[in-house]
């Protein structure tokens, strides 16, 4: 019988023809002993039967047990702080929706947040005919728009509270 490392080949026994004859009767003293038998012939035939043997699974790693800490007295958490009043934004944002024409710019003149009636502050073109400026929120702002810091918008002055964001459409 040959065995490879991945196959199992059991043997199958065939019928055995043998002549078993009991020995002559034993004396009474030897009656307690096992009777002798005589085997004359034994024939064994091997039958190959191939079966795959799966490799033994790897041993799982040993994980040490985790010991939970002992329970302690519950600690009372301090009360959550009371809600603070809403904080005013750190800047006042003014957006103008207007097409001032190619090569022109838009400025502001006014009072508050660093503005002056003598010299304008430029707005930045953002997209889609929108101009924007962000001013410090130091107080309310009163202002007017100017094209190229020379042509004033028509109508009343605009006013915006500190920290507000507005979008306006000035007329010239």
C-alpha positions in Angstrom: 0.0 0.0 0.0 1.4 3.4 -1.0 0.3 6.7 0.4 1.0 10.2 -0.9 0.7 13.2 1.3 -2.7 14.2 0.0 -4.4 10.8 -0.5 -5.9 8.2 1.7 -6.0 4.7 0.5 -7.7 2.2 2.8 -7.4 -1.5 2.2 -10.3 -3.8 1.6 -10.1 -7.3 2.9 -11.3 -10.1 0.7 -12.7 -13.3 1.9 -10.2 -15.4 3.7 -10.2 -19.1 3.1 -8.6 -20.9 5.9 -8.8 -24.1 7.7 -9.1 -23.7 11.3 -9.0 -26.9 13.2 -9.3 -27.1 17.0 -6.5 -28.7 18.8 -6.9 -31.9 20.6 -8.8 -31.6 23.9 -6.7 -30.3 26.7 -6.4 -31.8 30.0 -8.7 -30.5 32.7 -5.9 -28.5 34.3 -5.3 -26.6 31.1 -9.1 -26.2 30.5 -8.8 -22.6 31.7 -6.3 -21.8 29.0 -7.4 -20.6 25.5 -7.8 -23.4 23.0 -5.1 -23.3 20.3 -6.1 -22.7 16.6 -4.2 -23.3 13.5 -4.4 -20.9 10.5 -3.4 -22.5 7.2 -3.7 -19.6 4.7 -4.6 -15.9 4.6 -5.0 -13.8 1.5 -5.4 -10.0 1.6 -6.0 -7.9 -1.5 -5.5 -4.1 -1.4 -8.0 -1.9 -3.1 -6.9 1.7 -3.9 -9.5 4.3 -3.0 -8.3 7.9 -3.5 -9.7 10.6 -1.3 -8.4 14.1 -0.8 -7.6 15.1 2.7 -8.0 18.8 3.5 -5.1 20.3 5.3 -5.6 20.9 8.9 -6.9 24.5 9.7 -4.4 26.9 11.2 -4.7 27.4 14.9 -6.5 30.6 15.8 -4.3 33.1 17.6 -4.7 33.2 21.3 -6.2 36.5 22.5 -5.8 37.4 26.1 -8.9 38.1 28.0 -9.8 41.7 28.8 -10.7 42.4 32.3 -13.3 45.1 32.8 -12.5 47.8 35.4 -14.4 47.7 38.6 -17.5 49.8 38.8 -17.1 53.0 40.6 -19.6 55.5 41.9 -21.3 57.6 39.2 -19.8 61.1 38.9 -22.3 63.8 38.4 -21.5 65.8 35.3 -21.7 69.6 35.5 -24.7 71.2 33.8 -24.3 72.2 30.2 -23.4 75.9 29.7 -26.3 78.1 28.8 -26.7 79.1 25.2 -24.8 82.2 24.3 -26.5 85.0 22.3 -26.0 84.9 18.6 -22.7 86.4 17.5 -22.8 89.0 14.8 -20.7 88.0 11.8 -17.1 89.4 11.8 -17.8 91.1 8.4 -20.4 93.0 6.5 -20.8 91.6 3.0 -22.2 93.8 0.2 -22.9 92.3 -3.3 -24.0 94.3 -6.3 -25.7 92.6 -9.2 -25.0 94.9 -12.2 -23.2 95.0 -15.6 -20.9 98.0 -15.6 -19.4 97.3 -19.0 -16.1 95.9 -20.2 -13.1 97.6 -18.7 -15.0 99.4 -15.9 -14.9 98.8 -12.1 -17.3 99.3 -9.2 -16.5 101.1 -6.0 -18.2 102.1 -2.7 -18.0 105.4 -0.8 -19.8 106.1 2.5 -19.6 106.0 6.3 -18.6 103.2 8.7 -16.4 100.1 8.4 -13.5 102.1 7.0 -15.4 103.8 4.2 -15.0 107.4 3.2 -17.1 109.9 1.1 -13.8 111.2 -0.5 -12.2 108.0 -1.9 -13.9 104.7 -2.9 -13.2 101.1 -2.0 -13.1 98.6 -4.9 -15.5 95.7 -5.2 -14.2 92.4 -6.6 -15.9 90.9 -9.7 -16.9 87.4 -8.7 -19.0 86.0 -11.6 -22.2 86.6 -13.6 -22.1 90.4 -13.3 -21.8 90.2 -9.5 -19.4 92.4 -7.5 -18.6 91.8 -3.9 -16.8 93.5 -0.9 -16.4 92.3 2.7 -16.0 95.1 5.3 -15.3 94.8 9.0 -18.4 94.6 11.1 -17.6 97.6 13.3 -21.0 99.2 13.0 -23.8 100.1 10.6 -22.6 101.1 7.1 -24.2 103.9 4.9 -22.9 103.9 1.3 -23.4 104.6 -2.5 -22.0 102.7 -5.5 -19.7 104.4 -8.1 -18.5 103.3 -11.6 -14.8 103.8 -11.9 -15.0 105.8 -8.6 -16.4 108.8 -10.6 -20.1 108.2 -11.6 -22.5 108.0 -8.6 -25.5 105.6 -8.5 -28.9 107.4 -8.5 -31.3 107.4 -5.6 -31.0 107.4 -1.9 -27.9 106.1 0.1 -28.0 102.5 1.1 -27.7 101.4 4.8 -26.7 98.0 6.2 -26.5 96.9 9.8 -23.1 95.5 11.1 -22.5 91.9 10.2 -25.3 91.7 7.6 -25.0 90.4 4.0 -27.0 92.1 1.3 -27.3 91.9 -2.5 -28.4 95.1 -4.3 -29.0 96.2 -7.9 -27.9 99.8 -8.2 -29.1 102.1 -11.0 -26.9 104.7 -12.8 
